[in-house]
Amino acid sequence: MSKSDKSKNRSRLTPPSDEQNVIEIDETVVCKVSERTKRAENIFPDFLGNFPEIAEKVKLIKVLSNGEFEVIFDKELIDEENGEFNKIEEFEKRIELIFKNKNLEVNEKNLLLYMEYLKKNIELPCHLTGSEDFEWEEQYVIGDGNKKEYERLKKTNPSYTDTFKFLKFNGYINEADGLLVDVQRTTDRKKFTLPLSYLEVTEEGSVNYQLLDDYIIWFVNYR
């Protein structure tokens, strides 16, 4: 699968405050990060707009860590000898087995089915980290935000550089953010509720890594 540089045309955010970015419920911080999903959806049309001859051939787009994304093209544009289309077919077959049908659309019903599937198959302990900077961090990571303020806010907000212990699925589902999970930061045991699509497993190559990687590909590309 070919990799391209991620578009730098990312929206600027106003400086966050503790009140703007978190809601505390029984010592668990629920983070407002749904705009990050919208941003991820919006950067790709901007990028593909420069290449109209291939835009209609894009099959999947996967958000990666370290400021990259991965584009998977449709069969018509792929040399079948390289096996890329086979990977797409294999991926879709795995998802079809979860839903027991060929409707891969991201909707409430399929999200519930996916949650039950992950509950049965995730191996514990499972440790997670951010797949890229969270929405509130953007100004500090790629902008000109004050570094001292950033370090202060990281004490009460989750950072993409943190390592989290997976606790459980929160049970709340919406099509904008997908599945939410309760996690605990390993350094200070502070609890947060985060969209699963913003996280990745730290143990690359593990069973858990493949499970969550498939979920993210599905959630980002089938809405």
Backbone torsions as a table, in degrees:
resi	resn	phi	psi	omega
1	MET	NA	131.5	-175.7
2	SER	-79.8	147.2	178.3
3	LYS	-114.4	142.7	176.9
4	SER	-127.0	158.1	175.5
5	ASP	-67.1	139.8	-179.7
6	LYS	-72.1	140.6	178.7
7	SER	-57.9	137.2	178.6
8	LYS	-90.2	2.1	-178.2
9	ASN	-82.0	66.1	-178.4
10	ARG	-100.8	143.9	-176.5
11	SER	-67.9	144.5	176.6
12	ARG	-84.7	145.4	-180.0
13	LEU	-116.6	153.7	174.7
14	THR	-73.9	153.4	-179.4
15	PRO	-56.6	131.2	-178.4
16	PRO	-78.7	156.0	169.3
17	SER	-124.1	165.4	179.4
18	ASP	-58.7	-36.5	-177.5
19	GLU	-72.2	-35.4	-177.0
20	GLN	-68.0	-34.6	-162.0
21	ASN	-108.3	-10.9	-179.0
22	VAL	-138.1	152.4	169.8
23	ILE	-125.3	124.3	-179.2
24	GLU	-94.3	125.1	177.9
25	ILE	-130.9	109.0	178.9
26	ASP	51.0	48.9	176.2
27	GLU	69.8	5.5	174.6
28	THR	-104.8	128.4	-178.4
29	VAL	-93.2	120.7	176.4
30	VAL	-97.6	118.0	-172.6
31	CYS	-96.0	136.2	177.8
32	LYS	-87.2	95.2	-176.3
33	VAL	-129.3	19.7	-176.8
34	SER	-66.1	-24.9	179.8
35	GLU	-63.0	-25.7	179.4
36	ARG	-64.0	-38.2	177.0
37	THR	-63.2	-44.4	179.5
38	LYS	-62.1	-38.9	-179.8
39	ARG	-64.3	-41.3	179.9
40	ALA	-62.0	-35.5	179.5
41	GLU	-72.2	-31.9	-172.3
42	ASN	-83.3	-26.1	-175.6
43	ILE	-71.8	-27.2	-174.7
44	PHE	-71.7	-43.2	174.2
45	PRO	-58.3	-36.5	178.1
46	ASP	-61.7	-44.0	-179.0
47	PHE	-67.3	-49.3	-176.1
48	LEU	-70.5	-20.7	177.9
49	GLY	-60.3	-22.8	177.7
50	ASN	-79.5	-10.9	-176.8
51	PHE	-133.4	67.1	-175.2
52	PRO	-60.4	-26.2	-177.0
53	GLU	-70.9	-17.7	179.8
54	ILE	-116.2	-10.0	-173.0
55	ALA	-56.7	-39.7	-177.0
56	GLU	-76.3	-9.5	-177.8
57	LYS	-93.1	-4.5	-176.9
58	VAL	-72.0	128.4	-179.0
59	LYS	-96.8	-51.8	-178.7
60	LEU	-137.0	150.0	171.6
61	ILE	-131.8	122.3	-176.5
62	LYS	-112.7	126.8	176.4
63	VAL	-75.7	129.2	-179.9
64	LEU	-113.0	168.0	174.6
65	SER	-78.8	173.3	176.4
66	ASN	61.8	33.2	172.7
67	GLY	68.5	36.6	178.0
68	GLU	-131.6	161.9	168.5
69	PHE	-137.5	160.7	-175.4
70	GLU	-119.1	126.5	-178.7
71	VAL	-105.5	128.8	177.1
72	ILE	-115.1	123.5	-174.0
73	PHE	-91.6	158.8	178.3
74	ASP	-69.1	165.1	-173.5
75	LYS	-57.3	-36.0	-175.7
76	GLU	-62.7	-26.2	-176.3
77	LEU	-99.7	-1.6	-172.2
78	ILE	-106.5	135.3	169.0
79	ASP	-73.6	111.4	-172.4
80	GLU	-61.2	-20.1	-178.6
81	GLU	-67.1	-22.0	-178.3
82	ASN	-84.4	-5.4	173.0
83	GLY	79.7	3.7	-176.3
84	GLU	-63.4	-43.9	-177.9
85	PHE	-66.5	-33.6	176.7
86	ASN	-60.0	-36.2	178.9
87	LYS	-65.8	-38.7	177.8
88	ILE	-63.6	-45.7	-179.9
89	GLU	-62.0	-41.6	179.7
90	GLU	-63.8	-41.4	178.3
91	PHE	-61.2	-48.4	-177.3
92	GLU	-65.4	-33.6	176.8
93	LYS	-65.4	-38.4	178.1
94	ARG	-62.7	-41.6	-179.1
95	ILE	-70.8	-38.7	178.2
96	GLU	-60.3	-35.2	178.3
97	LEU	-65.4	-32.4	178.9
98	ILE	-68.1	-44.2	-175.7
99	PHE	-88.8	-15.2	-177.1
100	LYS	60.7	29.4	172.4
101	ASN	-163.3	176.0	-175.6
102	LYS	-95.1	4.9	176.6
103	ASN	-83.1	102.1	-176.1
104	LEU	-97.0	11.0	-178.0
105	GLU	-61.5	139.8	173.9
106	VAL	-76.5	110.1	176.3
107	ASN	-146.7	175.6	-174.8
108	GLU	-61.1	-41.9	-179.6
109	LYS	-61.1	-48.2	-179.2
110	ASN	-68.6	-32.8	175.9
111	LEU	-63.5	-41.2	177.6
112	LEU	-63.7	-42.4	178.1
113	LEU	-63.7	-40.0	-179.6
114	TYR	-67.0	-39.1	179.2
115	MET	-62.7	-44.7	179.3
116	GLU	-63.5	-37.9	178.0
117	TYR	-63.2	-47.0	-179.1
118	LEU	-66.3	-38.3	177.5
119	LYS	-55.7	-39.4	-176.8
120	LYS	-78.6	-22.0	-169.8
121	ASN	-114.2	-17.5	177.7
122	ILE	-67.5	131.8	179.0
123	GLU	-94.8	130.7	178.9
124	LEU	-102.1	147.0	0.2
125	PRO	-73.7	153.3	178.9
126	CYS	-130.8	124.2	-179.0
127	HIS	-111.9	137.8	-173.2
128	LEU	-124.9	160.1	172.1
129	THR	-144.8	171.4	-179.4
130	GLY	-72.7	138.7	177.0
131	SER	-75.5	-25.6	169.9
132	GLU	-163.1	176.0	-175.9
133	ASP	-56.6	139.4	175.9
134	PHE	-71.6	162.8	-174.6
135	GLU	-53.5	-45.8	-174.8
136	TRP	-66.6	-20.4	-176.9
137	GLU	-86.7	-14.0	-169.9
138	GLU	-55.5	-43.7	-178.8
139	GLN	-61.5	-30.8	-177.5
140	TYR	-87.8	-28.2	-176.2
141	VAL	-85.0	-46.1	-178.3
142	ILE	-115.9	-2.7	179.7
143	GLY	-107.9	-155.9	-176.0
144	ASP	-111.8	28.1	179.0
145	GLY	-63.0	151.9	-178.0
146	ASN	-67.1	126.1	-175.2
147	LYS	-67.5	-36.4	178.7
148	LYS	-66.8	-40.3	177.1
149	GLU	-63.6	-40.0	178.7
150	TYR	-59.1	-47.2	-179.9
151	GLU	-64.3	-34.2	178.4
152	ARG	-68.0	-44.1	-178.1
153	LEU	-68.8	-27.8	179.2
154	LYS	-65.4	-17.7	179.6
155	LYS	-72.3	-27.6	-178.0
156	THR	-114.6	-9.8	178.9
157	ASN	-116.2	150.8	175.9
158	PRO	-74.4	142.8	177.8
159	SER	-115.8	150.4	178.0
160	TYR	-64.7	-17.5	178.2
161	THR	-85.4	-9.7	-179.3
162	ASP	-73.6	159.1	169.4
163	THR	-110.2	132.5	-176.8
164	PHE	-121.1	145.6	171.4
165	LYS	-92.8	125.7	177.0
166	PHE	-67.5	128.3	179.2
167	LEU	-103.3	-57.3	-178.2
168	LYS	-171.2	166.1	171.8
169	PHE	-76.2	136.3	-176.4
170	ASN	-69.3	-29.0	-179.8
171	GLY	94.5	-18.2	177.7
172	TYR	-85.4	131.9	-176.6
173	ILE	-130.6	135.5	167.4
174	ASN	-147.1	153.6	-173.9
175	GLU	-70.6	-18.2	179.2
176	ALA	-74.7	-45.2	-176.4
177	ASP	-106.3	-13.1	-179.8
178	GLY	75.5	-140.6	-179.0
179	LEU	-82.0	136.1	175.7
180	LEU	-105.5	143.7	179.9
181	VAL	-128.2	145.3	172.9
182	ASP	-90.4	129.0	-178.2
183	VAL	-132.0	163.3	178.5
184	GLN	-130.0	125.1	179.4
185	ARG	-66.7	131.8	-173.4
186	THR	-71.3	-25.5	-175.4
187	THR	-76.9	-38.0	-176.4
188	ASP	-129.6	4.1	177.2
189	ARG	64.4	17.8	176.9
190	LYS	-74.1	139.1	-175.1
191	LYS	-100.1	144.8	178.6
192	PHE	-139.0	157.5	169.6
193	THR	-115.1	122.7	-173.9
194	LEU	-133.6	151.3	171.5
195	PRO	-65.3	133.4	-179.0
196	LEU	-62.1	-29.3	-177.3
197	SER	-68.5	-11.3	179.4
198	TYR	-94.3	2.0	-172.4
199	LEU	-120.2	159.9	172.5
200	GLU	-141.7	154.9	-178.6
201	VAL	-75.5	138.1	-178.0
202	THR	-72.5	-28.9	-177.7
203	GLU	-88.2	86.5	-178.2
204	GLU	-64.0	136.3	-178.6
205	GLY	92.5	-6.3	179.8
206	SER	-81.0	168.2	175.8
207	VAL	-58.4	-44.0	-179.8
208	ASN	-61.7	-37.3	-178.8
209	TYR	-61.7	-45.6	179.3
210	GLN	-64.5	-40.2	-179.8
211	LEU	-59.9	-49.0	-177.0
212	LEU	-76.0	-30.5	177.0
213	ASP	-63.2	-43.9	176.8
214	ASP	-61.9	-42.7	-179.8
215	TYR	-60.0	-45.0	-177.6
216	ILE	-64.9	-43.3	178.3
217	ILE	-58.8	-46.2	-179.7
218	TRP	-63.2	-49.2	-174.0
219	PHE	-64.5	-37.9	-177.3
220	VAL	-75.6	-33.1	-168.3
221	ASN	-105.9	-8.6	-175.2
222	TYR	-116.1	26.0	175.8
223	ARG	-96.9	NA	NA
